[in-house]
Amino acid sequence: MNMLWLLRMRRLLQNPPSPKRLKWIAVIIVISLLIFGFEQLFGWPEWLTVNKGIRR
């Protein structure tokens, strides 16, 4: 583990985030997991795929 991560953890323990911020982070994680689950269940749509260009 990097020393920078240890310093970040120490700072988080001394000054924990507010409950409002924790709820916001939880909402973002849940939305991300829902999108991931939808993609795993139904696959990636063709209309969201980037064109690979013209083949010669």
KEKE-3310 file (N, C-alpha, C; in steps of 0.2 Angstrom, whole numbers, plus 5000, padded with zeros to 4 digits):
npx = (5004:5002:5010:5004:4990:4988:4989:4978:4968:4969:4966:4952:4947:4949:4942:4927:4916:4901:4884:4875:4884:4888:4876:4874:4886:4882:4871:4876:4884:4875:4867:4877:4879:4867:4867:4878:4873:4861:4868:4875:4865:4857:4865:4877:4870:4868:4867:4875:4888:4904:4908:4919:4925:4929:4932:4944)
npy = (4994:5011:5026:5037:5033:5029:5041:5047:5039:5041:5055:5054:5047:5056:5067:5063:5060:5069:5063:5066:5067:5054:5047:5052:5047:5033:5033:5035:5024:5014:5017:5015:5001:4997:5000:4993:4980:4979:4980:4968:4959:4962:4965:4976:4989:4991:5004:5012:5009:5014:5019:5010:5015:5017:5002:4997)
npz = (5000:4996:5003:5002:5001:5014:5021:5016:5021:5034:5035:5031:5042:5053:5049:5045:5030:5028:5032:5021:5010:5010:5007:4994:4987:4988:4980:4968:4966:4966:4954:4945:4946:4942:4929:4924:4927:4918:4906:4906:4906:4895:4885:4874:4866:4848:4843:4851:4849:4843:4827:4817:4806:4788:4779:4768)
capx = (5000:5006:5010:4998:4984:4988:4988:4971:4964:4970:4962:4945:4946:4949:4936:4923:4911:4894:4879:4872:4889:4888:4870:4876:4890:4879:4866:4880:4887:4869:4866:4882:4878:4861:4869:4882:4868:4857:4872:4877:4858:4854:4871:4878:4866:4872:4867:4880:4894:4907:4909:4926:4928:4928:4936:4946)
capy = (5000:5017:5030:5042:5030:5029:5048:5049:5035:5045:5061:5052:5045:5062:5071:5059:5064:5070:5058:5068:5065:5047:5045:5054:5042:5027:5033:5035:5017:5010:5018:5012:4994:4995:5001:4987:4974:4980:4979:4961:4955:4963:4967:4982:4991:4993:5011:5015:5007:5018:5016:5008:5018:5013:4997:4997)
capz = (5000:4995:5009:5000:5003:5021:5023:5014:5026:5041:5035:5032:5049:5057:5046:5040:5026:5030:5029:5015:5005:5010:5003:4987:4984:4988:4974:4962:4965:4964:4947:4941:4946:4938:4922:4923:4927:4912:4900:4906:4905:4888:4880:4872:4860:4842:4841:4855:4846:4839:4820:4816:4800:4782:4777:4761)
cpx = (5004:5005:5005:4991:4983:4986:4980:4966:4964:4966:4954:4943:4945:4943:4932:4918:4904:4889:4876:4877:4889:4882:4871:4880:4887:4874:4870:4883:4881:4867:4871:4881:4872:4863:4873:4877:4864:4862:4874:4870:4856:4859:4871:4874:4871:4873:4872:4887:4897:4909:4917:4929:4927:4933:4938:4948)
cpy = (5006:5022:5035:5040:5030:5036:5050:5045:5039:5051:5059:5050:5051:5066:5067:5063:5064:5065:5060:5066:5057:5044:5046:5049:5035:5027:5032:5027:5013:5011:5015:5004:4992:4995:4995:4980:4974:4978:4971:4957:4956:4964:4974:4984:4993:5001:5015:5013:5012:5015:5015:5011:5014:5008:4997:4990)
cpz = (5000:5002:5008:5002:5010:5024:5021:5019:5032:5041:5035:5038:5054:5055:5042:5036:5030:5028:5023:5009:5004:5006:4995:4983:4983:4982:4968:4961:4963:4957:4943:4941:4942:4931:4920:4922:4920:4906:4900:4904:4897:4883:4878:4866:4854:4841:4846:4854:4842:4832:4820:4810:4794:4781:4770:4759)
residu = (MET:ASN:MET:LEU:TRP:LEU:LEU:ARG:MET:ARG:ARG:LEU:LEU:GLN:ASN:PRO:PRO:SER:PRO:LYS:ARG:LEU:LYS:TRP:ILE:ALA:VAL:ILE:ILE:VAL:ILE:SER:LEU:LEU:ILE:PHE:GLY:PHE:GLU:GLN:LEU:PHE:GLY:TRP:PRO:GLU:TRP:LEU:THR:VAL:ASN:LYS:GLY:ILE:ARG:ARG)
# end
